[in-house]
Structure formats: C-alpha cells, structure tokens
Amino acid sequence: MAAANSKRGAIGIVATIAAPALCQPANADPASEWLCAWGFGSCPQPAKADCGSLTAVADFGENPGKLEMCFHSPSGLEANRPLVIALHGCRQQATDYGEGAGWIKLADEYRFALLLPQQTPANNQSRCFNWFEPKDVKRHDAGGAVGEAASIWAMVQKIRADYKSDPKEIYVTGLSAGGAMAVALLAAYPELEGAGVVAGLPYGCARDVLGAYSCMNGGVEKTPQEWGDLVRAAASGRVAGQDKRKISIWQGAADTTVNPKNADELVKEWTNVLGIGQTPAKIAAVHGAVYEGYADANGTILVEKYLVPDANHGVEVDAAQGCGVAGPWILDKGICSSRLILKFWGLSAPEALSEHSESHAR
C-alpha cells in the first residue's frame, strides 16, 4: 500500500503545484486540477468507455490490471502480419487515439493487427495508464498476474493465437501516459521489436505520483548507465550490442505538460540499452522538425528523435495528407508521426510486402 500512502501525501501540497495541463477540468481551482490530473477527488468524467467502432474483446485471459481490450483488424488479414499496440493518453479513449493519430487507417493500409488497450476510471479517474506504479509496469509473473503491463501482454497473446501475428513483428506506441507505458512495455518485454514514444518518459523515472510529477514537470536527469541499468533490471537476458530494436522518440518543443528534457533522457536510456553511441550519426530537418538519428557500428539507426517546434502536448499528424484528425492532444503540424514511426520500424504497405519479407529475413 505504499503507493496509496504516497498519493494521500501528495494531497497536502497540491495547492502549491500546478496541475499537468493534459487533464485539467474547466474552471477548476489549482488544487482540484492537480487532483483530477492524477485521479483523485472530484473530476469531470469522460463519456462512458466503450470501444466505439473498434471490436471489444471481453475474454482475453488474465487481466490483473483490469484494462479493456479494443481491437481492429483489416478485413481478411493474412497470417504472419505485424501487430501494433497503440496506447492512448490521459482523458482519451482507444478510439480517440486510434482515429485521431491515424492508426486505424494505417492498419488498413499496411495490413497489421491493431491492439488498443483502454484504461478505466476505476484504475485512474483521468484514464491515464499508471506508468508510475511499479506493479503496473512489471512483467507478468508465472501465473500471468501483476498489473497493467501484464494485462496488455495477455491481449497480445490473444491476438497472436487468433490472427497468427508474426511474433518477430510486435511493436508498441503511445502518447503521454500511453507513451510512458509503451516504454515500460519495451523494458519489461524484450520480445517487442520496437516502440514509438510520443511525449513520453524514460522507464524507471517514477515510482509514485509525486515522482511522476517531478518527471513530467522538471525532468529527472540520470547518466546513460543509470537509465540503462533500470531497463536491464526489468527483464533478464539483455546484452548490449545484441539488441537491435528500434525506438522512435517524438517531443513537442513547446510542451507544457511533459518537459522536453525527457526526450533527451529517453535517448540516453535506450542508446545505453542498445549499446550504441550517444552522438547522433544523422541530423536533419524533416517537415519542420529537428531530427537526430543514433546508429550502431554498422550505421543502422536504432534510436531516433524528432523535436517539433511550436508543438505543445500531443501527437503530431498531417490531416491534409490523410494522416489523422486534429482534436484534443492531436496536433495538426504537417508531419505524420504515426506513418514515420511505421517506416522507421520497417513496416511496408501491401504493394511492397515481398520486398519487405526479403529484407526482414536478412
């Protein structure tokens, strides 16, 4: 119950702390805003959660984190296609992120199974994934139980069994709290091939609510080795230089909810985990964003970072090009983060499937 005690302790200082903008209710006093942001006290509730146009799956096995499973599959999806996990942000539902960030449309175009886990107000009143709770970011135990990460992994196994997804092409992406949970999944499950982290935070940055606020607001600095050690402790068997997963990091330069420093800390963490240098091998301008790519000894970029000027808190889309639909925390900035993440991972649309299969086999 240590986590519960830390949450109660936070209440005594809320009047002196500004709430994260992501979850602020309209016309609330600062203390109420902070309480709402972290799931305490009176908080305007979003509409009742359901999967909307997505498929709801009630029985997917062990569900210790008490999450809801929403899912989208292109019609007639072939076996051995990739599986992408997309995690919404606070005050969002699965459909908000799936449609707003363009993931549902991209699943149809690229023909991959799309899993969209959904948080419930019973877990967090603001529907934030609990990335700062140690039990919720931990790998499942022998009985399949622990917390939210274990529930998501049970959903993955359900899709793999039903749709014969390629076990070597399972990826995760997410926004804000969903981005932080995506990092946690990547740490706890080395089976994942890559991640797309949008306005997220490093793994191990916080272990309670007050720690989470410190990470988001001021940012927590550690050495690359310190960050890397946290990830290596999450799951055994990692060897620097053998891990070739790809991590795409996205951050708005004007983000007032998650300090942009966190993108730099994520770079330090995952370049260390992957055993690659922390000096970018490539720097470029991409649709107005500042791009940095970090490569292994063979010149393959394994970690990339996009810093988007004038972007506040949210996921960047390009509505004019059919990528996403602008809305709360869905930012039309003329750059399609979701598509660029897919391309970085190496996923291909159907017309290029045979070429992709050959390159993936190599």
KEKE-3310 file (N, C-alpha, C; in steps of 0.2 Angstrom, whole numbers, plus 5000, padded with zeros to 4 digits):
npx = (5004:5011:5010:4998:4999:5008:5001:4991:4999:5002:4991:4992:5000:4995:4990:5001:5006:5006:4993:4996:4993:4987:4976:4967:4952:4938:4938:4942:4949:4967:4971:4960:4962:4975:4972:4962:4970:4978:4969:4961:4948:4936:4931:4928:4920:4924:4914:4905:4916:4918:4922:4918:4919:4928:4933:4927:4934:4930:4935:4950:4960:4971:4969:4975:4977:4965:4961:4953:4950:4952:4951:4957:4956:4961:4950:4950:4963:4980:4989:5004:5007:5012:5009:5003:5003:4994:4993:4983:4982:4980:4963:4958:4950:4951:4947:4948:4962:4966:4959:4961:4976:4978:4980:4971:4967:4980:4982:4974:4979:4993:4991:4991:4988:4979:4980:4972:4973:4963:4961:4953:4941:4940:4953:4961:4955:4957:4959:4972:4986:4994:5009:5018:5017:5024:5020:5012:5020:5027:5034:5024:5020:5023:5011:5004:5000:5001:5000:4995:5003:5005:4992:4990:5000:4994:4983:4990:4994:4982:4978:4989:4986:4973:4975:4987:4998:5014:5027:5039:5037:5031:5025:5025:5017:5013:5005:5010:5005:5002:5013:5023:5019:5021:5035:5038:5033:5042:5053:5050:5047:5057:5053:5046:5048:5050:5047:5037:5037:5028:5029:5033:5040:5056:5059:5057:5058:5049:5041:5030:5016:5020:5033:5031:5026:5037:5045:5038:5037:5049:5058:5069:5086:5098:5113:5117:5121:5115:5101:5100:5103:5091:5082:5088:5086:5073:5070:5077:5092:5096:5108:5120:5123:5118:5104:5093:5082:5071:5068:5058:5057:5047:5044:5036:5042:5037:5030:5020:5016:5024:5040:5052:5065:5064:5064:5077:5083:5077:5083:5096:5094:5090:5100:5110:5105:5105:5118:5124:5132:5130:5131:5123:5122:5116:5109:5095:5083:5066:5051:5050:5053:5066:5077:5086:5097:5103:5115:5121:5136:5137:5131:5117:5102:5096:5090:5079:5076:5063:5061:5048:5045:5036:5026:5014:5008:5005:5001:5008:5001:4996:4984:4980:4986:4979:4982:4977:4966:4963:4962:4958:4974:4978:4988:4989:5002:5007:5016:5017:5017:5014:5015:5028:5034:5030:5037:5050:5051:5051:5040:5029:5018:5005:5009:5022:5026:5033:5046:5049:5048:5059:5070:5067:5070:5083)
npy = (4994:5006:5014:5020:5027:5037:5044:5049:5058:5067:5075:5085:5095:5100:5113:5121:5117:5117:5109:5096:5100:5092:5086:5095:5100:5111:5128:5125:5125:5127:5116:5107:5104:5098:5086:5080:5078:5067:5058:5059:5064:5076:5075:5079:5067:5058:5053:5037:5023:5014:5003:5009:5011:5001:4983:4975:4965:4954:4943:4939:4932:4932:4946:4956:4969:4975:4981:4987:4978:4984:4982:4981:4974:4973:4968:4951:4949:4943:4929:4930:4943:4960:4966:4979:4989:5001:5015:5025:5043:5052:5056:5052:5040:5023:5024:5037:5039:5030:5034:5048:5049:5042:5028:5018:5019:5017:5004:4997:5001:4996:4984:4977:4970:4978:4983:4991:4995:4999:5011:5012:5022:5016:5012:5024:5040:5049:5042:5039:5028:5019:5022:5025:5017:5004:4990:4990:4992:4981:4965:4951:4938:4920:4915:4924:4936:4952:4968:4982:4981:4967:4964:4969:4962:4949:4952:4953:4940:4934:4940:4935:4921:4921:4927:4924:4932:4939:4934:4940:4953:4963:4978:4993:5008:5025:5039:5052:5048:5035:5034:5033:5021:5013:5013:5007:4994:4990:4989:4979:4968:4961:4955:4963:4972:4985:5003:5017:5032:5045:5061:5055:5047:5042:5024:5019:5032:5036:5031:5033:5045:5058:5057:5055:5067:5075:5070:5073:5088:5095:5086:5072:5069:5057:5047:5039:5026:5023:5025:5015:5003:5002:4998:4986:4979:4976:4965:4950:4944:4953:4959:4971:4978:4966:4968:4974:4982:4995:5012:5026:5042:5056:5073:5088:5104:5115:5109:5110:5101:5088:5089:5094:5089:5076:5069:5069:5062:5050:5046:5045:5034:5023:5022:5018:5005:4998:4998:5008:5023:5040:5051:5059:5051:5056:5071:5081:5091:5088:5090:5102:5098:5095:5082:5069:5055:5040:5028:5011:5001:4997:5007:5007:5015:5015:5022:5036:5053:5066:5083:5094:5110:5123:5115:5109:5099:5083:5072:5072:5075:5075:5081:5086:5077:5066:5060:5056:5065:5081:5086:5087:5086:5080:5085:5095:5097:5096:5085:5068:5058:5045:5038:5039:5033:5020:5017:5019:5008:4998:4993:4988:4993:4984:4983:4982:4971:4958:4963:4968:4956:4949:4958:4958:4945:4944)
npz = (5000:4999:4988:4988:5000:4997:4987:4995:5003:4993:4992:5002:4997:4986:4983:4980:4969:4951:4941:4929:4912:4903:4909:4914:4921:4916:4923:4936:4952:4957:4965:4964:4950:4950:4958:4950:4938:4943:4946:4958:4970:4965:4948:4932:4922:4907:4893:4895:4894:4879:4866:4854:4837:4836:4839:4853:4865:4877:4884:4886:4893:4907:4917:4926:4928:4925:4913:4898:4882:4866:4848:4832:4816:4799:4786:4782:4786:4783:4789:4799:4799:4805:4822:4831:4845:4852:4863:4871:4877:4893:4898:4886:4875:4868:4854:4852:4851:4841:4830:4829:4829:4818:4817:4815:4801:4796:4799:4791:4778:4779:4783:4796:4812:4825:4841:4854:4869:4883:4896:4912:4922:4935:4938:4936:4937:4927:4916:4914:4909:4922:4923:4932:4943:4951:4951:4940:4929:4928:4922:4918:4931:4935:4935:4926:4932:4938:4934:4925:4913:4912:4909:4896:4889:4890:4881:4869:4867:4865:4853:4845:4845:4839:4826:4821:4821:4817:4828:4828:4824:4833:4839:4849:4853:4859:4867:4878:4894:4889:4881:4890:4896:4885:4884:4896:4893:4883:4890:4900:4891:4881:4870:4861:4846:4844:4847:4847:4854:4860:4867:4879:4893:4902:4906:4923:4928:4938:4953:4960:4963:4966:4961:4948:4944:4946:4936:4924:4925:4929:4924:4926:4928:4924:4922:4907:4909:4922:4918:4909:4917:4924:4915:4911:4922:4922:4914:4911:4902:4892:4882:4879:4862:4856:4855:4844:4843:4838:4842:4841:4845:4850:4852:4858:4856:4863:4874:4888:4897:4898:4901:4889:4891:4894:4882:4879:4889:4887:4875:4880:4889:4880:4870:4878:4883:4870:4867:4859:4852:4859:4852:4839:4823:4812:4808:4804:4795:4795:4788:4795:4808:4820:4817:4824:4823:4829:4828:4826:4826:4813:4806:4806:4810:4826:4836:4836:4836:4836:4837:4838:4833:4841:4845:4857:4870:4864:4850:4834:4818:4801:4794:4781:4772:4774:4786:4801:4813:4818:4835:4853:4860:4848:4836:4822:4813:4801:4799:4799:4812:4815:4803:4800:4811:4808:4796:4801:4809:4799:4793:4779:4766:4757:4743:4744:4750:4747:4745:4757:4765:4761:4765:4779:4782:4780)
capx = (5000:5015:5008:4992:5001:5011:4996:4987:5003:5003:4986:4993:5004:4993:4989:5007:5009:5001:4992:4998:4988:4983:4970:4963:4945:4937:4936:4944:4954:4973:4971:4956:4965:4980:4968:4959:4975:4981:4964:4958:4944:4930:4934:4923:4921:4923:4909:4906:4920:4917:4927:4916:4920:4933:4930:4928:4936:4929:4939:4957:4964:4972:4968:4976:4977:4958:4960:4948:4953:4949:4955:4955:4959:4959:4946:4954:4970:4984:4994:5011:5007:5014:5004:5005:4999:4993:4991:4980:4984:4975:4957:4956:4948:4955:4945:4951:4969:4966:4956:4965:4983:4978:4982:4966:4968:4986:4982:4971:4984:4999:4988:4993:4983:4980:4978:4971:4971:4959:4961:4946:4941:4941:4960:4963:4950:4958:4960:4979:4989:4998:5016:5022:5015:5029:5016:5008:5024:5031:5032:5019:5023:5022:5004:5001:4997:5004:4996:4993:5008:5003:4985:4992:5003:4988:4979:4994:4994:4975:4978:4993:4983:4968:4976:4993:5003:5021:5030:5045:5035:5026:5028:5021:5017:5008:5005:5010:5005:5002:5020:5027:5018:5025:5042:5038:5032:5048:5058:5048:5046:5061:5050:5044:5053:5052:5042:5036:5036:5026:5028:5033:5045:5060:5057:5060:5058:5045:5038:5023:5013:5025:5039:5028:5025:5044:5047:5034:5037:5056:5063:5074:5092:5102:5118:5115:5122:5109:5095:5101:5103:5084:5079:5091:5083:5066:5069:5084:5094:5098:5116:5122:5125:5114:5098:5093:5076:5071:5064:5057:5055:5044:5043:5035:5047:5033:5026:5020:5014:5029:5046:5055:5071:5063:5066:5085:5084:5075:5089:5102:5092:5090:5106:5114:5102:5106:5125:5126:5134:5125:5132:5119:5125:5112:5105:5092:5076:5060:5044:5050:5055:5073:5078:5093:5097:5108:5117:5126:5143:5136:5127:5110:5099:5091:5086:5079:5072:5060:5059:5044:5045:5029:5021:5013:5007:5000:5004:5008:4998:4996:4977:4980:4989:4975:4985:4975:4961:4965:4957:4962:4980:4980:4991:4990:5008:5010:5020:5013:5022:5012:5017:5035:5036:5030:5043:5056:5051:5052:5034:5028:5011:5005:5012:5029:5026:5038:5052:5050:5049:5066:5074:5066:5073:5091)
capy = (5000:5012:5019:5023:5032:5042:5048:5053:5063:5072:5080:5090:5100:5102:5120:5124:5114:5117:5103:5095:5103:5087:5083:5100:5102:5118:5132:5122:5128:5123:5110:5102:5102:5093:5080:5077:5075:5061:5053:5060:5069:5077:5076:5078:5061:5057:5048:5030:5020:5008:5003:5013:5007:4995:4977:4974:4958:4953:4937:4938:4928:4935:4953:4958:4977:4977:4985:4984:4977:4986:4979:4982:4970:4974:4963:4946:4949:4937:4927:4932:4951:4963:4968:4986:4991:5009:5017:5032:5047:5053:5059:5049:5033:5020:5026:5044:5039:5026:5038:5054:5048:5039:5021:5013:5020:5014:4997:4995:5002:4992:4977:4974:4969:4984:4982:4997:4994:5005:5012:5013:5026:5013:5012:5030:5044:5053:5037:5038:5022:5020:5021:5027:5012:4998:4984:4991:4991:4975:4959:4946:4933:4914:4914:4929:4941:4958:4974:4984:4978:4960:4963:4971:4956:4944:4954:4952:4933:4933:4941:4931:4915:4921:4930:4921:4938:4937:4935:4944:4960:4966:4985:4997:5016:5028:5046:5054:5042:5029:5034:5031:5014:5010:5012:5002:4988:4989:4987:4973:4963:4962:4952:4968:4974:4992:5007:5024:5036:5052:5065:5050:5047:5036:5019:5020:5039:5037:5025:5035:5051:5064:5056:5056:5075:5078:5068:5077:5095:5097:5081:5069:5068:5052:5045:5034:5019:5023:5023:5008:4998:5002:4994:4979:4975:4975:4959:4947:4942:4958:4960:4977:4976:4961:4971:4978:4985:5002:5017:5032:5047:5062:5078:5095:5109:5119:5105:5112:5095:5084:5093:5091:5086:5069:5066:5068:5056:5043:5044:5042:5027:5017:5021:5013:4998:4995:4998:5012:5029:5045:5056:5057:5050:5060:5077:5084:5094:5084:5093:5107:5095:5093:5075:5066:5048:5037:5022:5006:5001:4996:5013:5007:5020:5011:5027:5042:5058:5071:5088:5098:5117:5126:5109:5108:5092:5079:5068:5076:5072:5079:5080:5087:5071:5060:5056:5058:5070:5086:5087:5087:5082:5078:5091:5095:5100:5095:5080:5062:5054:5038:5034:5039:5028:5013:5017:5018:5001:4994:4990:4990:4993:4978:4983:4981:4965:4954:4966:4968:4950:4948:4962:4956:4938:4946)
capz = (5000:4999:4983:4991:5005:4993:4984:5000:5005:4988:4993:5006:4994:4979:4982:4978:4962:4945:4938:4922:4908:4900:4912:4918:4920:4915:4928:4942:4956:4955:4969:4961:4944:4952:4960:4944:4934:4945:4948:4965:4971:4960:4942:4926:4919:4900:4892:4897:4890:4875:4860:4848:4830:4837:4842:4861:4867:4884:4887:4883:4898:4914:4917:4933:4928:4924:4907:4892:4876:4860:4843:4825:4811:4792:4783:4778:4787:4782:4794:4799:4798:4811:4827:4834:4851:4852:4869:4872:4883:4898:4896:4880:4874:4862:4848:4851:4849:4835:4824:4829:4827:4811:4817:4812:4794:4794:4800:4785:4773:4780:4785:4803:4818:4829:4848:4858:4876:4886:4903:4915:4928:4941:4939:4936:4935:4921:4911:4912:4911:4928:4921:4938:4948:4950:4949:4933:4923:4929:4918:4922:4934:4932:4934:4922:4935:4941:4934:4918:4908:4911:4905:4889:4886:4889:4875:4864:4866:4862:4846:4841:4844:4834:4820:4819:4820:4817:4834:4827:4822:4838:4841:4853:4853:4864:4869:4885:4899:4885:4878:4896:4897:4879:4886:4901:4890:4879:4895:4903:4886:4876:4864:4857:4841:4843:4850:4845:4861:4859:4873:4884:4899:4902:4911:4929:4930:4944:4957:4964:4960:4966:4957:4941:4943:4945:4929:4919:4926:4929:4921:4930:4924:4926:4917:4902:4913:4927:4915:4906:4922:4926:4910:4911:4928:4921:4911:4911:4895:4888:4881:4874:4856:4853:4855:4838:4842:4835:4846:4839:4851:4847:4858:4856:4859:4867:4878:4894:4901:4898:4900:4883:4893:4894:4876:4879:4894:4883:4871:4884:4891:4875:4867:4883:4882:4864:4866:4854:4854:4861:4847:4833:4817:4807:4810:4798:4796:4792:4788:4800:4814:4820:4818:4826:4822:4833:4824:4828:4822:4805:4803:4806:4815:4831:4840:4833:4840:4832:4841:4834:4835:4842:4847:4864:4872:4859:4844:4828:4812:4795:4791:4774:4769:4776:4792:4807:4813:4823:4841:4859:4860:4842:4834:4815:4812:4794:4800:4801:4816:4815:4797:4800:4815:4805:4791:4804:4811:4793:4790:4772:4764:4754:4737:4745:4755:4745:4746:4765:4768:4760:4769:4786:4783:4781)
cpx = (5004:5013:5002:4994:5004:5006:4992:4992:5004:4997:4987:4997:5001:4992:4995:5010:5003:5000:4994:4992:4984:4976:4965:4956:4944:4935:4937:4949:4961:4973:4967:4959:4971:4977:4965:4964:4978:4975:4961:4953:4939:4934:4929:4925:4920:4917:4910:4911:4917:4922:4924:4916:4924:4929:4932:4929:4935:4934:4945:4962:4965:4972:4969:4976:4970:4958:4955:4952:4949:4954:4952:4959:4957:4955:4951:4961:4974:4987:5001:5012:5009:5008:5007:5000:5000:4990:4989:4983:4979:4969:4955:4954:4952:4953:4948:4958:4970:4964:4960:4972:4984:4980:4978:4967:4975:4986:4979:4975:4990:4997:4992:4987:4984:4976:4978:4969:4968:4959:4954:4946:4942:4949:4963:4958:4951:4960:4968:4982:4994:5005:5020:5021:5020:5025:5013:5013:5029:5029:5028:5023:5022:5015:5000:4998:5003:5000:4995:4997:5006:4997:4986:4995:4998:4984:4983:4994:4987:4975:4983:4990:4977:4970:4983:4998:5010:5024:5036:5043:5029:5029:5023:5022:5012:5010:5005:5010:5005:5009:5024:5026:5021:5032:5043:5037:5038:5053:5056:5047:5050:5059:5048:5050:5055:5046:5042:5033:5034:5025:5028:5039:5050:5057:5061:5061:5054:5042:5032:5021:5017:5031:5037:5028:5032:5047:5044:5036:5045:5060:5068:5080:5096:5108:5115:5116:5116:5103:5095:5100:5095:5081:5081:5088:5076:5065:5076:5085:5096:5106:5117:5125:5122:5107:5097:5086:5076:5066:5064:5054:5053:5042:5041:5039:5044:5029:5026:5017:5020:5036:5050:5062:5070:5064:5073:5086:5082:5080:5095:5100:5093:5096:5111:5112:5105:5114:5127:5128:5129:5127:5128:5123:5122:5108:5102:5085:5071:5054:5044:5052:5063:5074:5085:5092:5103:5109:5121:5132:5142:5132:5120:5107:5095:5087:5085:5074:5069:5058:5055:5043:5037:5024:5020:5012:5002:5004:5003:5005:4998:4989:4977:4982:4985:4978:4982:4969:4962:4960:4961:4968:4982:4982:4992:4996:5011:5016:5017:5018:5020:5015:5025:5038:5036:5035:5049:5057:5053:5046:5033:5021:5011:5008:5020:5031:5032:5045:5054:5051:5056:5071:5073:5070:5081:5092)
cpy = (5006:5017:5023:5029:5038:5047:5052:5059:5068:5077:5086:5096:5102:5109:5124:5122:5115:5111:5102:5097:5098:5085:5088:5100:5109:5121:5129:5125:5124:5116:5105:5100:5097:5086:5077:5074:5069:5056:5053:5065:5070:5079:5075:5072:5061:5053:5041:5027:5014:5008:5006:5008:5001:4989:4976:4967:4958:4948:4936:4935:4932:4943:4957:4966:4979:4982:4982:4983:4979:4984:4981:4978:4972:4968:4958:4946:4943:4935:4930:4939:4954:4964:4974:4987:4998:5011:5024:5036:5048:5057:5057:5042:5030:5022:5033:5044:5035:5030:5044:5054:5045:5031:5016:5013:5016:5007:4994:4996:4997:4985:4974:4974:4975:4983:4989:4996:5000:5005:5013:5018:5023:5012:5019:5035:5048:5048:5037:5031:5023:5018:5022:5022:5006:4992:4984:4991:4985:4969:4954:4941:4926:4912:4919:4935:4946:4964:4975:4981:4971:4959:4964:4965:4950:4946:4952:4944:4931:4934:4937:4924:4915:4923:4928:4927:4935:4939:4940:4951:4962:4972:4988:5005:5019:5035:5047:5048:5035:5029:5031:5023:5010:5009:5007:4995:4986:4986:4980:4967:4964:4958:4957:4971:4981:4996:5014:5028:5043:5056:5060:5052:5041:5031:5020:5027:5040:5031:5027:5042:5057:5063:5057:5063:5078:5076:5073:5085:5097:5092:5078:5067:5062:5051:5040:5027:5018:5021:5016:5002:4997:4997:4987:4975:4973:4968:4956:4945:4947:4959:4966:4975:4971:4963:4976:4982:4993:5006:5024:5037:5054:5066:5085:5099:5113:5115:5108:5107:5090:5088:5090:5088:5078:5065:5064:5062:5050:5041:5041:5035:5022:5017:5017:5006:4995:4995:5002:5019:5035:5051:5055:5056:5054:5065:5080:5087:5090:5087:5098:5104:5094:5086:5073:5058:5045:5030:5017:5006:5000:5002:5013:5011:5016:5016:5033:5047:5064:5077:5093:5105:5119:5121:5109:5101:5088:5075:5072:5072:5077:5078:5081:5081:5065:5056:5060:5064:5075:5086:5088:5083:5078:5084:5091:5100:5099:5089:5074:5057:5047:5034:5034:5034:5021:5012:5016:5010:4996:4991:4993:4989:4987:4977:4981:4975:4960:4956:4966:4962:4948:4951:4960:4949:4939:4948)
cpz = (5000:4994:4985:4996:5002:4990:4989:5002:5000:4989:4997:5003:4987:4978:4980:4972:4957:4943:4931:4917:4904:4903:4916:4917:4920:4922:4935:4946:4955:4959:4966:4954:4945:4953:4954:4939:4936:4948:4955:4965:4966:4954:4936:4923:4911:4899:4893:4892:4886:4870:4854:4842:4831:4840:4849:4862:4875:4888:4883:4888:4904:4913:4924:4933:4926:4919:4903:4886:4870:4854:4836:4820:4804:4790:4780:4780:4787:4788:4794:4797:4805:4816:4830:4840:4852:4859:4870:4877:4888:4895:4889:4880:4868:4856:4846:4848:4842:4829:4824:4827:4820:4811:4814:4804:4792:4794:4794:4779:4773:4782:4791:4808:4823:4836:4851:4865:4879:4893:4906:4921:4935:4943:4940:4933:4929:4915:4909:4914:4917:4927:4927:4944:4947:4948:4942:4927:4924:4924:4922:4925:4931:4931:4930:4925:4937:4940:4926:4912:4907:4907:4898:4886:4885:4882:4869:4862:4863:4855:4842:4840:4839:4827:4817:4817:4821:4824:4834:4825:4827:4840:4846:4853:4857:4865:4876:4890:4895:4882:4884:4897:4891:4881:4891:4898:4886:4884:4898:4898:4881:4869:4859:4852:4841:4846:4847:4852:4859:4866:4879:4889:4899:4907:4917:4932:4937:4947:4961:4960:4960:4962:4950:4940:4942:4938:4924:4919:4925:4925:4926:4926:4928:4921:4913:4906:4918:4924:4912:4911:4924:4921:4910:4917:4927:4918:4910:4903:4891:4888:4876:4868:4852:4852:4849:4837:4840:4840:4843:4844:4848:4853:4855:4860:4864:4872:4885:4899:4903:4896:4894:4885:4893:4888:4876:4884:4891:4879:4875:4887:4886:4871:4871:4882:4876:4863:4861:4856:4855:4857:4841:4826:4811:4810:4804:4800:4792:4793:4794:4807:4814:4822:4820:4826:4825:4830:4828:4824:4815:4802:4803:4812:4820:4835:4836:4837:4835:4838:4836:4836:4836:4844:4854:4865:4867:4854:4838:4822:4807:4791:4784:4770:4771:4782:4798:4807:4819:4829:4847:4859:4854:4838:4826:4814:4806:4794:4803:4805:4816:4809:4797:4805:4812:4800:4795:4807:4805:4791:4783:4771:4759:4747:4738:4749:4753:4747:4753:4768:4767:4764:4777:4787:4784:4788)
residu = (MET:ALA:ALA:ALA:ASN:SER:LYS:ARG:GLY:ALA:ILE:GLY:ILE:VAL:ALA:THR:ILE:ALA:ALA:PRO:ALA:LEU:CYS:GLN:PRO:ALA:ASN:ALA:ASP:PRO:ALA:SER:GLU:TRP:LEU:CYS:ALA:TRP:GLY:PHE:GLY:SER:CYS:PRO:GLN:PRO:ALA:LYS:ALA:ASP:CYS:GLY:SER:LEU:THR:ALA:VAL:ALA:ASP:PHE:GLY:GLU:ASN:PRO:GLY:LYS:LEU:GLU:MET:CYS:PHE:HIS:SER:PRO:SER:GLY:LEU:GLU:ALA:ASN:ARG:PRO:LEU:VAL:ILE:ALA:LEU:HIS:GLY:CYS:ARG:GLN:GLN:ALA:THR:ASP:TYR:GLY:GLU:GLY:ALA:GLY:TRP:ILE:LYS:LEU:ALA:ASP:GLU:TYR:ARG:PHE:ALA:LEU:LEU:LEU:PRO:GLN:GLN:THR:PRO:ALA:ASN:ASN:GLN:SER:ARG:CYS:PHE:ASN:TRP:PHE:GLU:PRO:LYS:ASP:VAL:LYS:ARG:HIS:ASP:ALA:GLY:GLY:ALA:VAL:GLY:GLU:ALA:ALA:SER:ILE:TRP:ALA:MET:VAL:GLN:LYS:ILE:ARG:ALA:ASP:TYR:LYS:SER:ASP:PRO:LYS:GLU:ILE:TYR:VAL:THR:GLY:LEU:SER:ALA:GLY:GLY:ALA:MET:ALA:VAL:ALA:LEU:LEU:ALA:ALA:TYR:PRO:GLU:LEU:GLU:GLY:ALA:GLY:VAL:VAL:ALA:GLY:LEU:PRO:TYR:GLY:CYS:ALA:ARG:ASP:VAL:LEU:GLY:ALA:TYR:SER:CYS:MET:ASN:GLY:GLY:VAL:GLU:LYS:THR:PRO:GLN:GLU:TRP:GLY:ASP:LEU:VAL:ARG:ALA:ALA:ALA:SER:GLY:ARG:VAL:ALA:GLY:GLN:ASP:LYS:ARG:LYS:ILE:SER:ILE:TRP:GLN:GLY:ALA:ALA:ASP:THR:THR:VAL:ASN:PRO:LYS:ASN:ALA:ASP:GLU:LEU:VAL:LYS:GLU:TRP:THR:ASN:VAL:LEU:GLY:ILE:GLY:GLN:THR:PRO:ALA:LYS:ILE:ALA:ALA:VAL:HIS:GLY:ALA:VAL:TYR:GLU:GLY:TYR:ALA:ASP:ALA:ASN:GLY:THR:ILE:LEU:VAL:GLU:LYS:TYR:LEU:VAL:PRO:ASP:ALA:ASN:HIS:GLY:VAL:GLU:VAL:ASP:ALA:ALA:GLN:GLY:CYS:GLY:VAL:ALA:GLY:PRO:TRP:ILE:LEU:ASP:LYS:GLY:ILE:CYS:SER:SER:ARG:LEU:ILE:LEU:LYS:PHE:TRP:GLY:LEU:SER:ALA:PRO:GLU:ALA:LEU:SER:GLU:HIS:SER:GLU:SER:HIS:ALA:ARG)
# end
